Amino acid sequence: MYTRAMGSRERLLEAMCELMWRNGYSAVSPREVRELSGVGQGSMYHYFPTKRDLGLAALWRNCRAHADAVTAVLDSADELLDAVTAYIAMTRQTLKGCRAGRMVQDRAVMTDDEFCAPVAQTFDETHRRLTAVIEAAIAAGAARGAGRDVVAEMVGRAEESAAQVAVPSHTTTHRSCLIPAILQK
């Protein structure tokens, strides 16, 4: 998974990012990070004195990756409503959760303000981006219905809720219903 061309710090971060996404922060042990990254204990603690330090750096990276993916999807469409449709339909590992949203299931993350900050910032940024796209679509006459904030909130919350429902039911077919219902094309 990781090459020796990557520096030790980078391999540690990548390993922690993957393990946090897969297992949540609380379930990750420093040993697992070292084993996956191939980095020794001394190097690990040289770059990240505590698991918390490594976890925070990985969480910021995961949240940035999620925000960048949302931006890329929203910027990829020529038509405004196609951007929202692309966001709703973007490839996700629903049963695993997105790299930012997965963290809301971890009590250690959600009870720590420093850990909550990147998650909240990521979802706020997504909401702002969706609101701007929907506002532009409404102004251009390409959409009708509820106001921009309500529609952006509906899109974001519907996606979050559908993902939470998908986990226990092991289904990923929830998105197909969202597009026509929310956008009223």
N, C-alpha and C positions, 0 to 999 in steps of 0.2 A: 504493500500500500504506500509506503513512504520510501523515498530513495535517499541514499547517502548524500546526494547532491543538495538535499534540503538540510539546512542547519538544524542543530539540536533543538533550539527554541521553536523553530517552525514545526518540526515533527511533533514536539510536545503539544503545541497548540492545536495542530490538526487532529492528533489523537484525542485530546480532550473534547474538541468540538464534536467529533464523531461519537464518542462515548456518551457525552451529555445528551445528544440527540437520540441516541439509541436507548439509554437507560435512565436519563435524568441525572441531575447533579449529585443528589444524595447517594445514589447507588454506585457512583464511580469511585474506585479506589486509586490512590497514587500508583500502586503496583500495576493495575490494569493499564494506566497511561504509559508507564515505563515499558511494559511488555509490548504494547501496540506500537509505540513510537520507536522502540529499540534504543532508547536513551537511558543512560545510567542514572542512579539515584543522585549522585553528586551533581551532575549536570542539571537534573531537574530542579533541585533546590537552589542551584546557582541562579537559574533564570526565574524561578517562581518559588519564593521561600515557603509558601503554604499552598495547600490544595485550593483554598479560597482565592488566592491571587491568580492561579492558573484558571480556575473556574470563571472568574470575572473576565479575564482576557478572552477566554474561549466564548463566553456568552456574548460579549460585545462583537466578536468576530461572527458568530452565528447570526446575530440580529442584523448586522451590517449585510451579510450575505442574503438574508431574507429581504431586506429593504431594497438591495440592488436588484434582486430578481423581480420584485414588484415593479420597480421603476422601469426595468427593461421591458416587461410585458406591457405596461401602460403606455410606454413610448413607442412600441412596435407597430401599433395599428394606425392606419391612415384616418379612419373614421372614429369619432369620439366614442360612440357606443360600442364599437368593435373593441376598443381598449378595455371597457368594463367587461365585456363578454370574454375577452382574452384573460382578464384577471380571474374571473370566476372559473374559467375552464383551464387555467394554468395547471401544469402537471404538479401534483403534490403526492406525497406518500401519506395518504389520509390516515392509515392505521398507525403510522409513526408520529404524525403531527409535523407541523413546520418547525424549523429550527428555533424560532422564537416562541411560538405558541406551545411547544412541547414543555417549556419551562414553567408554565402556569400550573402544571400538574404536580410540581415539586414544591412541597411545603417549605423546605429550606430556602428556596429561591423567593417565594412569595412573601415570606416573613422577614426578608432582609431588604431594606430600602436600596442598597447599592446593587443588589441583584435584580430588583424590580425595575430599576431605572432603564436599562437597555430594552427590556421587554416592552414597557410602557411607551418609550420613545419610538420603538419600531411600529407598534400598532397606531400610535398617534400620527406618525409619518404616513402610514398606509391610508389612514382615514383622510388626512389632508390631501393626499394625492388623488384618491377616489373622488373626494368632494370637488376638487378643481376640475377634474375631467367631466364629472356629471354636471357641474355648473356651466361649463362651456357647452356641453351638449344641449342643455335646456335653453341657454341663450341663443344657440344656433337653430333652435326649433327641432332638434333631432330627438328630443325626449319630452314626455309630458308626465304628469302625475305629481307625486309628492315633491317637496322641496329638496334642494341639493343635499342638505345635511341629513335629512331623513333617509334619502335614497342611499347615500354613502354609508350611513350607519346600518341600514338594512343589508346592504351587500356584505359588509364586513362581519356583522353579527350572524347573518345567515350562513356564511362560510364557516365561521367558528363553531356555530351550533351544529351544523351538518357534520363537521369533522368529529365533534364529540359524540354525536349519535352513531357515526360510522364505526367508531372503535369497538363498542360492545357488539354491534350487529355484524361487524366484519364486511361491510359493504362500502363501495366507493361510487355508487351511482347517484349520489345526492345532488350533484351540480346541475344536471340536465334540467331540473325543475326550476332552478333559480333564474336563469337568463330571461325567459319570456315573462315570468311573473314580476320580476323587479323592474325590468326596463320597459315594459309595455310597448314593444316594437310594433 
